[in-house]
Amino acid sequence: MGIIVVNTKAYAEGIGSKAVELAKIMEKIGREYGIEMAIAVQPCDVYRVANEVEIDVFSQHIDAIEYGSHTGWILPHAVKEAGAAGTLINHSEHRIKVEDIFAAAKIAAETGLKRVICASVVEIARAVACFAPEYVAIEPPELIGGDISVTKAKPEVVSGAVEAVKKINEKVKVLCGAGIKSGEDVAKAIELGTEGILVASGVVKAKDKEKALKDMAEAMVK
């Protein structure tokens, strides 16, 4: 079974009640096509969304901290208590140092949070695979939010990341992100060896979110 992870970022179309609406659409499409769905929301929206749907709700970020004096930081235990099933780590729009990636991944695992560690290049994908996350997402930052998918612009990066990650740990699933907008993009990502996608504007900012998700889901199950 493939997985579609939708990152709402800080888009107006994916905050608060709109995040809930999107999550419900994802839940419906996931059941219809037998595909795993997860929505990555602002940490302050985790509780609200998790209480409305049964699909996994991820925090968009956690900090590599334990309980203590950390005002303003995002505590992994807090997002878990709020209902999060997982978290993104090291997204290209919120990069952190390698030692913090390791620490955040370790704390997340101990807390019971699934981890999607993002990597901008094959070398980073290979390195973070050593941390044994559930997922590594390959996302060249220059293509994020654009109109050209990484599967078209840099297919060798996707296949290279899959090869590199699997050599380190076959259990780690590879996701494809950056510019994913259509079922064609999804089909190519699967063809290149990935086991799912990490998508944002292609769904969140789509005029017809249900149609966009259906196109992607159909491509994933073919």
BELPE-V645601 format. One record per backbone hydrogen bond with DSSP energy under -0.5 kcal/mol. CO is the residue of the C=O (numbers start at 0). NH is the residue of the N-H. Records with the same first field share a line. If there is no record, write none. Layout:
# BELPE-V645601
CO: NH + NH
This chain:
# BELPE-V645601
1: 35
2: 4 + 196
3: 5 + 37
4: 6 + 198
5: 7 + 39
7: 10
10: 13
11: 14
14: 17
15: 18 + 19
16: 20
17: 21
18: 22
19: 23
20: 24
21: 25
22: 26
23: 27
24: 28
25: 29
26: 30
27: 31
28: 32
29: 33 + 34
35: 3
36: 55
37: 5
38: 40 + 57
39: 7
40: 59
41: 44 + 45
42: 45
44: 48
45: 49
46: 50
48: 51 + 52
55: 38 + 57
56: 84 + 85
57: 40
58: 87
62: 64 + 75
64: 75
67: 69
69: 72
72: 74
73: 62
74: 77 + 78
75: 79
76: 80
77: 81
78: 83
79: 82
84: 113
85: 58
86: 115
88: 117
90: 93
96: 99 + 100
97: 101
98: 102
99: 103
100: 104
101: 105
102: 106
103: 107
104: 108
105: 109
106: 110
107: 111 + 112
108: 111
113: 86
114: 116 + 134
115: 88 + 117
116: 136
118: 138
120: 124
121: 125
122: 126
123: 127
124: 128
125: 129
126: 129
127: 130
128: 131
133: 172
134: 116
135: 137 + 174
136: 118 + 138
137: 176
139: 142 + 143
140: 143
142: 145
146: 148
148: 151 + 152
149: 153
153: 156 + 157
154: 158
155: 159
156: 160
157: 161
158: 162
159: 163
160: 164
161: 165
162: 166
163: 167
164: 167 + 168
168: 171
172: 135
173: 194 + 195
174: 137
175: 197
177: 149
181: 185
182: 186
183: 187
184: 188
185: 189
186: 190
187: 191
188: 193
189: 192
194: 2
195: 175
196: 4 + 198
197: 177
198: 6
199: 202 + 203
200: 204
202: 205
206: 208
207: 211
208: 212
209: 213
210: 214
211: 215
212: 216
213: 217
214: 218
215: 219
216: 220
217: 221
